[in-house]
Each structure stands twice: as structure tokens, then as C-alpha cells.
Amino acid sequence: MEIDRKLAAELAVSAVSVVVFVGAAYYVSSNYTTPGNATNNGSASPVLQPEGGLAMVGVIGLFVLVMAVAGLIMYRADFDEE
């Protein structure tokens, strides 16, 4: 299978978008968490604060918007011209 310019561009845009999304999700989850209450069993996972939940919804919404705009741009782009 040959990889043409359009497929390579789609792969690059997708990979960069996913890496940026994962980085943003990591940033939000590391800055908006409170340690879990470990009084009962000694192991409790951290809890996301309400502001962090709102920020995570914003990250997801921004990711969806970026992917939609990137898809529209890729759809309209003419890769056959040199």
C-alpha cells in the first residue's frame, strides 16, 4: 500500500492532535486533583476537583472542535496539485 501525501498529512494531524489532547488531559489531571482519603484501607486514588472536571470538559470539547476543523480543512485541501 502506497502512502500518498493526503494520507501522510491525515496521519500527522491525527497524531499531533492526540498527543496534544493527552498532554492537556495530563496537565488538568495533575493540577486539579486532591489526594484520596486513605483512612480506611490505605489505598485511595486521587479525586478530581470540580474546577478540574470543568477544565477536562473544556479539553474534550476543544479536542472535538480541533478535530472537526482539521477534518474540514483536510477535506477541502487539494493534494493532487504539485
C-alpha positions in Angstrom: 0.0 0.0 0.0 1.4 3.3 -1.0 1.2 6.3 1.3 0.3 9.4 -0.6 0.5 13.0 0.6 -3.1 13.1 1.8 -2.8 10.0 4.0 0.5 11.2 5.4 -1.0 14.6 6.3 -4.0 13.0 7.9 -1.8 10.7 10.0 0.4 13.6 11.1 -2.6 15.8 12.0 -4.2 13.0 13.9 -1.1 12.0 15.8 -0.3 15.6 16.8 -3.9 16.2 17.9 -3.9 13.1 20.1 -0.6 13.9 21.6 -1.7 17.4 22.5 -5.0 16.1 23.9 -3.2 13.6 26.1 -0.8 16.3 27.3 -3.7 18.6 28.1 -5.6 15.9 29.9 -2.5 15.0 31.9 -1.9 18.7 32.8 -5.5 19.1 34.0 -5.5 15.9 36.0 -2.2 16.7 37.7 -3.1 20.2 38.6 -6.7 19.8 39.7 -6.6 16.7 41.9 -6.7 16.3 45.7 -5.2 13.2 47.3 -7.7 10.5 48.2 -8.7 9.8 51.8 -6.7 6.8 52.8 -8.1 6.4 56.3 -10.0 3.1 55.6 -7.8 0.8 53.6 -4.6 2.7 52.9 -5.0 3.0 49.2 -7.2 5.6 47.7 -7.0 7.2 44.3 -6.8 11.0 43.8 -10.0 12.8 43.2 -10.6 15.5 40.5 -11.8 18.8 41.9 -15.0 20.4 40.4 -12.9 23.0 38.7 -10.8 20.2 37.2 -13.9 18.5 35.9 -14.9 21.7 34.1 -11.4 22.1 32.7 -11.5 18.4 31.5 -14.8 19.0 29.7 -13.2 22.0 28.1 -10.2 20.0 27.0 -12.5 17.3 25.5 -14.7 19.9 23.8 -11.6 21.7 22.4 -10.3 18.4 21.1 -13.6 17.6 19.3 -13.6 21.2 17.8 -10.0 20.9 16.6 -10.6 17.5 15.0 -13.7 18.8 13.2 -11.9 21.9 11.9 -8.9 19.7 10.9 -11.2 17.3 9.1 -12.9 20.1 7.2 -9.6 21.6 6.2 -8.3 18.2 5.1 -11.5 17.6 3.1 -11.2 20.9 1.2 -7.4 20.6 0.6 -6.3 19.6 -2.8 -3.4 17.2 -2.6 -3.2 16.3 -6.2 -1.7 19.6 -7.4 2.1 19.8 -7.2 
